[in-house]
Amino acid sequence: MIKLYHIQAEGDPFGGSRNGCKAVIALEEMGIDYEVNALDRMADCRPADAAYRQINPNGVTPTIDDNGFILWESGAILQYLADANPSSGLLPTDSKERAKVQQWVAWEGASFAPALLNFFFAMTAPEPDEATVASTKEAFLGTLSILNNQLAGKEYICGDYSIADIASGAITSLSFLLGLDLTPYPNILAWLARLRDKPSWQAAAAVMSDMDAGKEQIG
Ligand SMILES: N[C@@H](CCC(=O)N[C@@H](CS)C(=O)NCC(=O)O)C(=O)O
């Protein structure tokens, strides 16, 4: 059975780990047996000497332990799980199609989530700096435009549902908590509605609560 280290929504000051939710969604989607090892963000992740850092030196979630095989970084976890469960169809076998899915998973980790987090930290700073809030917001909106354009005429990022959707979808809905209006990005809103309706997504409490915050926009 896979052990998933995750910060769950309940009791967490930030409402849980959206990155951890990506692993939850993938495990649910693939019907893999797993148990959650629930971590406390403040007590188990942040301290430099926390025992969890022996498992993941970054002190962040998710991490999986598959019978002693330890893996961290949500994008790598999605890829590992999809590779181990090819019948899920969440990672294409054709090399070009597969590379495209990997491109979007890498984009989420390297560009999309950092842009969102820069905006998030600028907004939630004890004394928010107006210019930083404005510039980080603009940069994040730029990434939303890229995603919205990619989704034009498609149900999912790479056409068929894949780990690329799990990676970016679990992060996008945080926008609602930041008070963003996503109505200029109709393809994103329609895509979020599709994701929200999947039973696997409903198991990811933090993401569902973000989606609830945006329900008037998602519809
Ligand atoms: N790039 C990492 C980011 C993981 C990450 O930042 N996780 C957050 C929760 S979403 C975390 O565990 N934070 C610990 C903390 O806030 O101390 C991944 O994709 O797995």
The ligand as an ORCA input file, in Angstrom:
! r2SCAN-3c Opt
* xyz 0 1
  N       7.244     21.798     -5.855
  C       6.647     21.087     -4.760
  C       5.932     22.102     -3.890
  C       5.344     21.446     -2.645
  C       4.806     22.463     -1.655
  O       5.163     23.648     -1.667
  N       3.930     21.996     -0.774
  C       3.384     22.866      0.251
  C       1.893     22.692      0.382
  S       1.000     22.965     -1.121
  C       3.970     22.525      1.598
  O       4.086     21.364      1.933
  N       4.322     23.549      2.381
  C       4.901     23.346      3.678
  C       4.894     24.615      4.484
  O       4.105     25.514      4.154
  O       5.631     24.659      5.437
  C       5.683     20.025     -5.294
  O       5.089     20.263     -6.359
  O       5.545     18.951     -4.690
*
